[in-house]
């Protein structure tokens, strides 16, 4: 770790939608429950952006989660 992640724009509704879709596709490609850190490494963004995007996907009923804190893993519904 420690590398600089790819910057993403989540300031606009379009930017958030694109980022959420990128998170979803990365999760789909993983094929198994995956942690936020792994997803960030694939699609970029900050941990705050990733958590917000993942929360939007959970709210939309597209993904689910298990575990807590660093042990949280996300998976497709």
Order of alpha helices (4+ residues) and beta strands (2+ residues): alpha-alpha-alpha-beta-beta
